[in-house]
Amino acid sequence: MSHPTRQLLIDAGFELAAEGSLHRLTIDRVAFLVALHVQFHERLFERILQAVQGLEPGAERVRIGTQAYLNDCLEERGVKALLLEARSEAPISAEIQRRHASFVELEQEDFAVMG
């Protein structure tokens, strides 16, 4: 059985081919990976925010947010693996740094409360 993410990419290719636009598609690999990284982490960040919504800052909120992060990474392990392999690309590395900063900002209050 193939991974569902792989199937989604194949389905998208079939759809583009059916529309007759596949031959016009040019993909810059790095740009595609950056876009994939951005979308993956935007979805991930939103799921984390949903998971911790209404929780007071502190250790429990960090635990719940971390659990949401890890569960989502497991669900999307194929995408996560692809992004991990591509992290040496400079534009992806820059995006990783930007994402780290957003997570640090999210958790600053939690760690301040925990001391």
N, C-alpha and C positions, 0 to 999 in steps of 0.2 A: 504494500500500500504506500502510495506517495504522500508526502507531506502536503497539508492543505494549502500552504503558502505557494508551493510549487504549482499546484493545480490552478490557483488564482492567476498566476502569471501566464500559464498556458491558456487559460480561458480568455484572458485579456488579449493575448496574441491572436487567438482565433477570432475574437470580436473585431480587432483591427483589420485582420485579413478579410473578414466578411464585408467590412465597410470599404475595402479597397485602399485603405490608408497605411497598411503595414509597410509597403515599399517606400513610403515617404518618411517613415520613422527613422530618425537617426538618434542614437543614444550616446551621449557622452557618459562613459562608465562612472567617472568620479562625480559628475553632476547628479546622475541617477542615485548613486549611493548616498550623497549628501541629502538629497530630497527624501530618500527612504529613511535615513537617520532622523531627519527633522520630523517626519510624519510619525515614525515609531515612537519617538520621545514625546511628542505632543500628546499622542494617545495615552502613553504611559503616565505622563504628568497629570493628565485629566483623571485617569483612574485612581491615582494616588490621592489627588485632591478629593475625589468622591469618597474614598475609603476613610479619610481622616476628617471629613466634614463634621463639624459640631464637637470634635474632641478638643479638650483643653491641651495646651502645649505641655509637653513632657515626654517621659519615657514610653508611655503607652501609645501616644500618637506616633512616635518614631517607630515603635514595633509594628503597629498596624500599617503605616506607610511603607516600611521595609518589606513586610509580608506581601502587600499589594504589588510592589515592584518585582519581587522575586517570582510571585505567581504569574504575573504578566509576562515576564521574561521566559518562564517555562512554557507558557502557552504559545509564545512566538519565538521558540528557540531557533528555528531556521533563520528568521530575520536577524535575530540577535547574533547568531554565529556568523552570518555574512557581514554584519556590521563590525564585529570584533576583528575579523580578518582584514577589513579595510581600514582600520584605525590608523595605519601608518601613512595614509594619504593626507597631505597637509590640510586640504579643506575639511576633511572629516575630523582630523585632530582639532582644528579650530572650533568646529561645531561641538565636539565633545567638551572642550573647555567652557564653551558658552553654556552647555547643559549642566555641567558641574556647578557653575556659578548660580544657576537658577535653583538647583537642589540645595545648595548651601544657604541661599536666601530663604528658602522655604523652611529650613530646619534651624535657623539661627535662634528663634525664640524657644524652640524645644530644648536646645542645649543650654541656653541661658537659664531656663527654669531648672534644669537638672544640675546646674553648677558646674 
